[in-house]
Amino acid sequence: MEIKPRESIMRLARLMEQKLQENDYKGGWGNDTPKEILSKLYNEVHELDTAYNDQQGIERVVLEGADVANYTMMFIERVADEFLTATMRKQGL
């Protein structure tokens, strides 16, 4: 069964990619530990909360939301990497 992403997911993905490209100069997250990424995620959630509660404008709120989504993606990716690496070691691969 083919899974077709919903339009709302595609809109968010485009915003996420926009934010990632704006920050390409930082070099990515490949060397960050899940704990480091999680700490950054908490900071981004705080920034989103502040933007929303201080009524900093819909654009700011949406872009902060995309940052939260990106850090969530990064965290899940790094945890999955660690899990797969540990599983492969257990299997002698």
C-alpha contacts under 8 A as a table, 3 or more apart, distances in Angstrom:
res1	aa1	res2	aa2	distance
5	P	9	I	6.21
5	P	10	M	6.63
6	R	9	I	5.30
6	R	10	M	6.45
7	E	10	M	4.98
7	E	11	R	6.17
8	S	11	R	5.15
8	S	12	L	6.29
9	I	12	L	5.13
9	I	13	A	6.03
10	M	13	A	4.91
10	M	14	R	6.20
11	R	14	R	5.24
11	R	15	L	6.44
12	L	15	L	5.09
12	L	16	M	6.06
12	L	66	A	6.74
13	A	16	M	4.93
13	A	17	E	6.10
14	R	17	E	5.13
14	R	18	Q	6.15
15	L	18	Q	5.00
15	L	19	K	6.29
15	L	63	L	7.20
15	L	66	A	6.03
16	M	19	K	5.21
16	M	20	L	6.17
16	M	66	A	5.08
16	M	67	D	6.84
16	M	69	A	7.03
16	M	70	N	6.01
17	E	20	L	4.93
17	E	21	Q	6.06
18	Q	21	Q	5.25
18	Q	22	E	6.25
19	K	22	E	5.07
19	K	23	N	6.43
19	K	63	L	7.67
19	K	66	A	7.21
19	K	67	D	6.98
20	L	23	N	5.18
20	L	24	D	6.12
20	L	70	N	7.68
21	Q	24	D	5.03
22	E	25	Y	7.67
23	N	26	K	5.70
23	N	27	G	7.93
24	D	27	G	5.75
24	D	28	G	6.55
28	G	31	N	7.86
29	W	32	D	5.25
29	W	37	I	7.95
29	W	74	M	7.02
30	G	78	R	7.77
32	D	36	E	5.96
32	D	37	I	6.41
33	T	36	E	5.16
33	T	37	I	6.31
33	T	78	R	7.08
34	P	37	I	5.06
34	P	38	L	5.97
34	P	75	F	5.51
34	P	78	R	5.80
34	P	79	V	6.18
35	K	38	L	5.03
35	K	39	S	6.23
36	E	39	S	5.17
36	E	40	K	6.42
37	I	40	K	5.03
37	I	41	L	6.08
37	I	71	Y	6.62
37	I	74	M	7.06
37	I	75	F	5.80
38	L	41	L	4.84
38	L	42	Y	6.27
38	L	71	Y	7.51
38	L	72	T	7.90
38	L	75	F	6.39
39	S	42	Y	5.20
39	S	43	N	6.50
40	K	43	N	5.03
40	K	44	E	6.24
40	K	71	Y	7.21
41	L	44	E	4.99
41	L	45	V	6.18
41	L	68	V	6.15
41	L	71	Y	5.35
41	L	72	T	6.76
42	Y	45	V	5.10
42	Y	46	H	6.29
43	N	46	H	5.06
43	N	47	E	6.27
44	E	47	E	4.91
44	E	48	L	6.13
44	E	64	E	6.93
44	E	67	D	6.52
44	E	68	V	5.58
44	E	71	Y	7.98
45	V	48	L	5.00
45	V	49	D	6.08
45	V	64	E	7.93
45	V	65	G	7.92
45	V	68	V	6.06
46	H	49	D	5.01
46	H	50	T	6.09
47	E	50	T	5.07
47	E	51	A	6.04
47	E	64	E	6.74
48	L	51	A	5.09
48	L	52	Y	6.11
48	L	61	V	6.05
48	L	64	E	5.10
48	L	65	G	6.16
48	L	68	V	7.71
49	D	52	Y	5.22
49	D	53	N	5.96
50	T	53	N	5.21
50	T	54	D	5.65
51	A	54	D	5.40
51	A	55	Q	5.96
51	A	56	Q	5.04
51	A	57	G	7.39
51	A	60	R	6.52
51	A	61	V	5.51
51	A	64	E	7.65
52	Y	55	Q	5.16
52	Y	56	Q	6.46
52	Y	57	G	7.64
52	Y	61	V	5.75
53	N	56	Q	7.84
55	Q	58	I	7.86
56	Q	60	R	6.27
56	Q	61	V	7.10
57	G	60	R	5.52
57	G	61	V	6.38
58	I	61	V	5.05
58	I	62	V	6.02
59	E	62	V	5.18
59	E	63	L	6.11
60	R	63	L	5.20
60	R	64	E	6.03
61	V	64	E	5.17
61	V	65	G	6.12
62	V	65	G	4.96
62	V	66	A	6.33
63	L	66	A	4.95
63	L	67	D	6.36
64	E	67	D	4.95
64	E	68	V	6.35
65	G	68	V	5.04
65	G	69	A	6.25
66	A	69	A	4.96
66	A	70	N	6.13
67	D	70	N	5.03
67	D	71	Y	6.24
68	V	71	Y	5.29
68	V	72	T	6.15
69	A	72	T	5.05
69	A	73	M	6.18
70	N	73	M	5.02
70	N	74	M	6.14
71	Y	74	M	4.91
71	Y	75	F	6.03
72	T	75	F	5.12
72	T	76	I	6.19
73	M	76	I	5.23
73	M	77	E	6.05
74	M	77	E	5.08
74	M	78	R	6.17
75	F	78	R	5.26
75	F	79	V	6.14
76	I	79	V	5.16
76	I	80	A	5.98
77	E	80	A	5.12
77	E	81	D	6.11
78	R	81	D	4.93
78	R	82	E	6.24
79	V	82	E	5.11
79	V	83	F	6.14
80	A	83	F	5.00
80	A	84	L	6.03
81	D	84	L	5.21
81	D	85	T	6.03
82	E	85	T	5.11
82	E	86	A	6.09
83	F	86	A	5.20
83	F	87	T	6.09
84	L	87	T	5.03
84	L	88	M	6.05
85	T	88	M	5.12
85	T	89	R	6.21
86	A	89	R	5.11
86	A	90	K	6.27
87	T	90	K	5.14
87	T	91	Q	6.33
88	M	91	Q	5.06
88	M	92	G	6.16
88	M	93	L	5.07
89	R	92	G	4.93
89	R	93	L	5.72
90	K	93	L	7.67
